[in-house]
Amino acid sequence: MCFIFNNIPYSSIMDEEVLRALMDLVGIRSVRYDQEAYNAAVDYILSLINRRLPDAAVEVIPKESNYKGVKRIVKNILAYVDAGADETVALVSHYDVVDAKGPRKIKVGDTEMTFDPFKPTLIGNRLYGRGAADDKSAVIASIYATKKARDRLSKNVLLVIVGDEEIGGEAGIKAVADKVIDLANEVIVIDGNYKVVANGASGVIHAEISVKGTQGHAGMPFYYRNPINSLIRMLNTMLNRNVFGAYSELPARGDFKTIADRLTITGLKAGSESANVIPPIASARIDYRYVAKRPKEAEDMLKRMIVNAGISVGLSQDDLEIKILGNHPSRYIPKDHPFVQKFKEVAEAVTGDKHEVGVERGGNDGFIFANRGIPTITYGAMCKDSNIHGPLENLRLDIFEKLIAVLEAYLG
């Protein structure tokens, strides 16, 4: 088929219905605060399941969420397709997305065009739009792969489509975890990279560090202790000590020989509207990725790291406040696990592309199941240049087609 969007031709052998379904879903702004958009996404997905998998047993599990004082109901979807098999595979995806600003001007060749992240746009062999790669392509792929394999399923299939993945899953995957664990023998989290069968993922701690100072006039800094200065020196100390040096024995992939702990500063907050006031407090948010540790051990190590950095720049423990905002454990199953090897063999046979096995540097909902003894892998249609969470998030449609084909073959 051939389309013309913004005077740019696009052609593909992809089933038009599949592409249209993906574009419709990407066009729904299902961000964390928007109850109406959350409901719209769920309604659209349910209508698609009802049409394409009419014999599926569907359950919607609601859970109230209160994120930064905003209350809404997160609806999570379980759709069970009974093939009369002894085993069940869960296909896990999520419909919530990180928000995006727009519209913005972009240049394609010699043409300047206006791009809105919530108006899916086809350019060449890519679909641009928030959620195209992370993770609405996975939602659509799970439905259509199951539909295509329906008459020859070798396993029962449980579609698990949740909200709140991008903010921790408290009202999403955690609300349905027990039911999934009761039904599934293995889990594929469709929220990863193409050509990678991820047999594990890093743990992640989100934390906020606050440094207390003394408020005063900026013209007399010698009378006051500026918490911003102390925080900057403290963060530099943490980074200069190379806290990412705690390497593990877990197999890596791509350009890296192994996986290491990583600390990233992701937010800074201090000061007021007045430029001449030293503030009483300064804060930083950090993302700490860890491997091969128990969650409590990783948390204790991070706290020691922060306190020691503070002491090294003249702060006492009373000057510091550390808030742990979330802690998702790492996960890992052996590289030679039969589930890993079987999926890799199918993926390579279907696509003709060499796949590698390794641990993800990011994280996703898979830890819920892996840490309850369910073999769990991650696979998906993301690429290095998919720009997930970025202003020009995009999905390669040839990879999307391969994802559907791989899942279809594995299920059949």
KAHUTA-V997851 format. One record per residue. N is the residue number from 1. RES is the residue in one small letter. SS is DSSP state (a for helix, b for strand, c for the rest). PHI is phi in radians with two decimals (NA if undefined). OMEGA is omega in radians with two decimals (none if undefined). Layout:
# KAHUTA-V997851
{{N:RES:SS:PHI:OMEGA} {N:RES:SS:PHI:OMEGA}}
This chain:
# KAHUTA-V997851
{{1:m:c:NA:-3.12} {2:c:b:-2.41:3.09} {3:f:b:-2.10:2.92} {4:i:b:-2.16:3.09} {5:f:b:-2.14:-3.13} {6:n:c:0.92:3.14} {7:n:c:1.10:3.12} {8:i:b:-1.99:-3.10} {9:p:b:-1.26:3.08} {10:y:b:-2.46:3.10} {11:s:b:-2.40:-3.11} {12:s:c:-2.83:3.02} {13:i:c:-1.54:-3.09} {14:m:c:-1.07:3.03} {15:d:c:-0.98:-3.08} {16:e:a:-1.06:-3.14} {17:e:a:-1.08:-3.14} {18:v:a:-1.11:-3.13} {19:l:a:-1.13:3.13} {20:r:a:-1.12:3.12} {21:a:a:-1.09:3.13} {22:l:a:-1.11:-3.13} {23:m:a:-1.12:3.10} {24:d:a:-1.06:-3.10} {25:l:a:-1.23:3.11} {26:v:a:-1.09:-3.13} {27:g:c:-1.26:3.11} {28:i:c:-1.63:-3.04} {29:r:c:-1.45:-3.04} {30:s:c:-1.49:3.11} {31:v:b:-1.66:-2.88} {32:r:c:-1.05:-3.07} {33:y:c:-1.63:-2.92} {34:d:c:-1.70:-3.12} {35:q:a:-1.10:-3.11} {36:e:a:-1.09:3.14} {37:a:a:-1.23:3.05} {38:y:a:-1.00:-3.14} {39:n:a:-1.10:-3.14} {40:a:a:-1.11:3.12} {41:a:a:-1.11:-3.14} {42:v:a:-1.12:3.13} {43:d:a:-1.06:-3.13} {44:y:a:-1.16:-3.13} {45:i:a:-1.11:3.13} {46:l:a:-1.09:3.13} {47:s:a:-1.13:3.13} {48:l:a:-1.18:3.11} {49:i:a:-1.11:-3.13} {50:n:a:-1.09:3.14} {51:r:a:-1.40:-3.00} {52:r:a:-1.70:3.08} {53:l:c:-2.31:-3.00} {54:p:c:-1.11:-3.13} {55:d:c:-1.62:3.13} {56:a:c:-1.25:3.02} {57:a:b:-1.52:-2.99} {58:v:b:-1.88:3.05} {59:e:b:-2.31:3.06} {60:v:b:-1.89:-3.08} {61:i:b:-1.95:-3.14} {62:p:b:-1.51:3.08} {63:k:b:-2.57:3.12} {64:e:b:-1.31:3.12} {65:s:b:-2.19:3.07} {66:n:b:-2.24:-3.10} {67:y:b:-1.94:-3.11} {68:k:c:0.94:3.09} {69:g:c:1.44:3.13} {70:v:b:-1.74:-3.14} {71:k:b:-1.65:2.98} {72:r:b:-2.75:3.13} {73:i:b:-1.75:3.08} {74:v:b:-1.68:3.12} {75:k:b:-1.76:-3.14} {76:n:b:-1.98:-3.02} {77:i:b:-1.94:2.93} {78:l:b:-2.05:3.10} {79:a:b:-2.26:-3.04} {80:y:b:-1.84:3.10} {81:v:b:-1.90:-3.06} {82:d:c:-1.56:3.09} {83:a:c:-1.79:-3.10} {84:g:c:1.27:-3.09} {85:a:c:-1.58:3.13} {86:d:c:-1.44:-3.07} {87:e:c:-2.12:3.14} {88:t:b:-2.26:3.05} {89:v:b:-1.88:3.09} {90:a:b:-1.70:3.05} {91:l:b:-1.84:-2.99} {92:v:b:-1.85:3.08} {93:s:b:-2.60:3.13} {94:h:b:-2.48:-3.09} {95:y:c:-1.78:3.12} {96:d:c:-1.38:-3.10} {97:v:b:-2.34:2.97} {98:v:c:-1.28:-3.10} {99:d:c:-1.14:-3.14} {100:a:c:-2.49:3.11} {101:k:c:-1.62:3.13} {102:g:c:3.03:-0.02} {103:p:c:-1.30:3.10} {104:r:b:-2.44:3.13} {105:k:b:-1.50:3.02} {106:i:b:-2.31:-3.13} {107:k:b:-1.96:3.09} {108:v:b:-2.09:-3.02} {109:g:c:1.13:3.10} {110:d:c:-1.68:-3.05} {111:t:b:-1.83:3.02} {112:e:b:-1.67:-3.10} {113:m:b:-2.35:3.09} {114:t:b:-1.59:-3.08} {115:f:b:-2.05:3.05} {116:d:c:-1.93:-3.06} {117:p:c:-1.09:3.12} {118:f:c:-1.91:2.93} {119:k:c:-2.15:-3.02} {120:p:c:-0.92:-3.02} {121:t:b:-2.25:3.09} {122:l:b:-1.62:3.06} {123:i:b:-2.34:-3.08} {124:g:c:1.08:-3.13} {125:n:c:-1.82:-3.11} {126:r:b:-2.27:2.99} {127:l:b:-1.84:3.13} {128:y:b:-1.70:3.10} {129:g:c:2.70:-3.13} {130:r:c:-1.15:-3.13} {131:g:c:1.59:3.14} {132:a:c:-1.00:3.11} {133:a:c:-1.66:-3.02} {134:d:c:-2.18:0.27} {135:d:c:-2.57:-3.04} {136:k:a:-1.27:3.02} {137:s:a:-1.07:3.12} {138:a:a:-1.20:3.10} {139:v:a:-1.03:-3.11} {140:i:a:-1.16:-3.13} {141:a:a:-1.08:-3.11} {142:s:a:-1.13:-3.13} {143:i:a:-1.21:-3.04} {144:y:a:-1.34:3.05} {145:a:a:-1.13:3.10} {146:t:a:-1.15:3.10} {147:k:a:-1.05:-3.10} {148:k:a:-1.15:-3.12} {149:a:a:-1.65:-2.94} {150:r:a:-0.93:-3.03} {151:d:a:-1.38:-3.12} {152:r:a:-2.38:-3.11} {153:l:c:-1.03:3.06} {154:s:c:-1.69:3.13} {155:k:c:-2.41:2.91} {156:n:b:-1.22:-3.09} {157:v:b:-2.13:3.06} {158:l:b:-2.06:3.05} {159:l:b:-1.42:3.14} {160:v:b:-2.12:-3.04} {161:i:b:-2.16:-2.94} {162:v:b:-2.14:2.97} {163:g:c:-1.90:3.02} {164:d:c:1.30:3.12} {165:e:a:-1.06:-3.06} {166:e:a:-1.25:3.12} {167:i:a:-2.19:2.98} {168:g:c:1.94:3.04} {169:g:c:1.38:-3.12} {170:e:c:-1.03:3.13} {171:a:c:-1.78:-3.12} {172:g:c:-1.93:-3.02} {173:i:a:-1.09:-3.13} {174:k:a:-1.21:3.14} {175:a:a:-1.32:-3.10} {176:v:a:-2.02:-2.98} {177:a:a:-0.98:-3.08} {178:d:a:-1.07:3.14} {179:k:a:-1.18:3.12} {180:v:a:-1.13:-3.12} {181:i:a:-1.11:3.10} {182:d:a:-1.15:-3.03} {183:l:a:-1.73:-2.92} {184:a:c:-1.64:3.03} {185:n:c:-1.71:3.11} {186:e:b:-2.69:-3.05} {187:v:b:-2.29:2.97} {188:i:b:-1.97:3.06} {189:v:b:-1.54:-3.06} {190:i:b:-1.55:-3.04} {191:d:c:-2.67:-3.05} {192:g:c:-2.50:-3.04} {193:n:b:-1.72:3.06} {194:y:c:-1.24:-3.13} {195:k:c:1.23:3.08} {196:v:b:-2.24:2.98} {197:v:b:-1.70:-3.03} {198:a:b:-1.47:-3.11} {199:n:b:-1.69:3.11} {200:g:b:-3.06:3.13} {201:a:b:-2.70:3.09} {202:s:c:-1.17:2.92} {203:g:b:-1.40:-3.14} {204:v:b:-2.48:3.00} {205:i:b:-2.02:2.98} {206:h:b:-1.79:-3.07} {207:a:b:-2.44:3.05} {208:e:b:-2.17:3.11} {209:i:b:-1.88:3.07} {210:s:b:-2.09:3.08} {211:v:b:-1.94:3.14} {212:k:b:-1.60:3.09} {213:g:c:-2.30:3.08} {214:t:c:-2.22:-3.11} {215:q:c:-1.31:3.12} {216:g:b:-3.03:-3.10} {217:h:b:-1.44:-3.09} {218:a:a:-1.16:3.11} {219:g:a:-1.30:-3.13} {220:m:a:-2.27:-3.04} {221:p:a:-1.12:-3.12} {222:f:a:-1.27:3.11} {223:y:a:-1.58:-2.99} {224:y:c:-2.27:3.03} {225:r:c:-1.85:-3.09} {226:n:c:-1.42:-3.10} {227:p:a:-1.17:3.12} {228:i:a:-1.15:3.12} {229:n:a:-1.06:-3.14} {230:s:a:-1.12:-3.13} {231:l:a:-1.13:3.13} {232:i:a:-1.06:-3.14} {233:r:a:-1.10:-3.13} {234:m:a:-1.13:3.13} {235:l:a:-1.12:3.10} {236:n:a:-1.08:3.11} {237:t:a:-1.08:3.14} {238:m:a:-1.10:-3.11} {239:l:a:-1.24:-3.11} {240:n:a:-1.20:3.10} {241:r:c:-1.44:3.07} {242:n:c:0.95:-3.12} {243:v:a:-1.20:3.13} {244:f:a:-1.49:-3.01} {245:g:a:-1.52:-3.12} {246:a:c:-1.46:-3.07} {247:y:b:-1.41:3.12} {248:s:b:-2.02:3.09} {249:e:b:-1.62:-3.10} {250:l:b:-1.21:-3.13} {251:p:b:-1.18:3.10} {252:a:c:-1.75:3.12} {253:r:c:-2.60:3.07} {254:g:c:1.13:-3.01} {255:d:c:-1.48:-3.01} {256:f:c:-2.00:-3.14} {257:k:c:-1.44:-3.14} {258:t:b:-2.66:-3.14} {259:i:b:-1.79:3.13} {260:a:b:-2.16:2.96} {261:d:c:-1.13:-3.12} {262:r:b:-2.42:3.06} {263:l:b:-2.07:-3.12} {264:t:b:-2.22:3.05} {265:i:b:-1.45:-3.03} {266:t:b:-2.03:3.13} {267:g:b:-2.92:3.08} {268:l:b:-2.32:-3.13} {269:k:b:-2.56:3.11} {270:a:b:-2.99:3.01} {271:g:c:1.48:-3.14} {272:s:c:-2.31:3.12} {273:e:c:-1.21:-3.13} {274:s:c:-1.48:-3.09} {275:a:c:-1.33:-3.05} {276:n:c:-1.85:-3.10} {277:v:b:-2.04:2.98} {278:i:b:-1.35:-3.06} {279:p:c:-1.37:3.13} {280:p:c:-1.44:-3.07} {281:i:b:-2.67:3.07} {282:a:b:-2.41:-3.04} {283:s:b:-2.29:3.05} {284:a:b:-2.39:3.02} {285:r:b:-1.80:3.14} {286:i:b:-2.28:3.05} {287:d:b:-2.06:-3.10} {288:y:b:-2.01:3.12} {289:r:b:-1.74:-3.07} {290:y:b:-2.32:-3.11} {291:v:c:-2.35:2.98} {292:a:c:0.93:3.06} {293:k:c:-2.37:2.97} {294:r:c:-1.27:-3.09} {295:p:a:-0.94:-3.13} {296:k:a:-1.16:3.11} {297:e:a:-1.11:3.14} {298:a:a:-1.14:3.13} {299:e:a:-1.13:3.13} {300:d:a:-1.10:3.14} {301:m:a:-1.13:3.12} {302:l:a:-1.10:3.13} {303:k:a:-1.08:3.10} {304:r:a:-1.08:3.14} {305:m:a:-1.05:-3.12} {306:i:a:-1.18:-3.11} {307:v:a:-1.08:-3.13} {308:n:a:-1.12:3.09} {309:a:a:-1.14:3.11} {310:g:a:-1.12:3.13} {311:i:a:-1.05:-3.09} {312:s:a:-1.15:3.11} {313:v:c:-1.93:3.01} {314:g:c:1.61:3.11} {315:l:c:-1.68:3.03} {316:s:c:-1.70:3.10} {317:q:a:-1.10:3.11} {318:d:a:-1.21:3.13} {319:d:a:-1.43:-3.03} {320:l:b:-2.01:2.95} {321:e:b:-2.28:-3.13} {322:i:b:-2.06:3.08} {323:k:b:-1.96:3.03} {324:i:b:-1.56:-3.07} {325:l:b:-1.54:3.14} {326:g:b:-3.12:-3.14} {327:n:b:-2.57:3.09} {328:h:b:-1.78:-3.06} {329:p:c:-1.22:3.02} {330:s:c:-1.28:3.11} {331:r:b:-2.55:-3.08} {332:y:b:-2.92:2.91} {333:i:c:-2.18:-3.04} {334:p:c:-1.01:-3.13} {335:k:c:-1.07:-3.11} {336:d:c:-1.65:3.09} {337:h:c:-1.05:-3.09} {338:p:a:-0.95:3.12} {339:f:a:-1.10:3.13} {340:v:a:-1.10:-3.08} {341:q:a:-1.16:-3.14} {342:k:a:-1.11:-3.12} {343:f:a:-1.13:3.11} {344:k:a:-1.06:3.13} {345:e:a:-1.07:3.13} {346:v:a:-1.12:-3.09} {347:a:a:-1.08:-3.13} {348:e:a:-1.23:3.14} {349:a:a:-1.17:-3.09} {350:v:a:-1.29:-3.01} {351:t:a:-1.62:-3.03} {352:g:c:1.33:-3.12} {353:d:c:-1.81:3.09} {354:k:c:-1.19:3.11} {355:h:c:-1.95:3.07} {356:e:b:-2.07:3.10} {357:v:b:-1.97:3.13} {358:g:b:-3.03:-3.09} {359:v:b:-1.57:3.11} {360:e:b:-1.25:3.03} {361:r:c:-1.46:3.07} {362:g:c:-1.60:3.13} {363:g:c:-2.58:3.11} {364:n:c:-2.77:-3.05} {365:d:c:-1.22:-3.06} {366:g:c:-1.12:-3.09} {367:f:a:-1.06:-3.12} {368:i:a:-1.00:-3.05} {369:f:a:-1.56:-3.11} {370:a:a:-1.04:-3.11} {371:n:c:-1.45:2.99} {372:r:c:-1.97:3.03} {373:g:c:1.54:3.11} {374:i:c:-1.64:3.10} {375:p:b:-0.96:-3.00} {376:t:b:-2.37:3.03} {377:i:b:-2.24:3.06} {378:t:b:-2.16:3.12} {379:y:b:-2.67:3.13} {380:g:c:-3.11:-3.06} {381:a:c:-2.00:-3.14} {382:m:b:-1.38:3.09} {383:c:c:-2.25:-3.13} {384:k:c:-1.00:-3.07} {385:d:c:-1.77:3.08} {386:s:c:-1.26:3.04} {387:n:c:1.02:-3.14} {388:i:c:-1.08:-3.07} {389:h:c:1.19:-3.13} {390:g:c:-1.75:-3.04} {391:p:c:-1.22:-3.13} {392:l:c:-2.15:3.09} {393:e:c:-1.01:-3.09} {394:n:b:-2.62:-3.12} {395:l:b:-2.27:3.02} {396:r:b:-1.31:-3.03} {397:l:a:-1.27:3.06} {398:d:a:-1.16:3.08} {399:i:a:-1.24:3.09} {400:f:a:-1.04:3.10} {401:e:a:-1.08:-3.14} {402:k:a:-1.16:3.10} {403:l:a:-1.03:3.13} {404:i:a:-1.05:-3.11} {405:a:a:-1.14:3.12} {406:v:a:-1.11:3.13} {407:l:a:-1.10:3.10} {408:e:a:-1.01:-3.12} {409:a:a:-1.15:-3.12} {410:y:a:-1.16:-3.12} {411:l:a:-1.23:-3.07} {412:g:c:-1.59:none}}
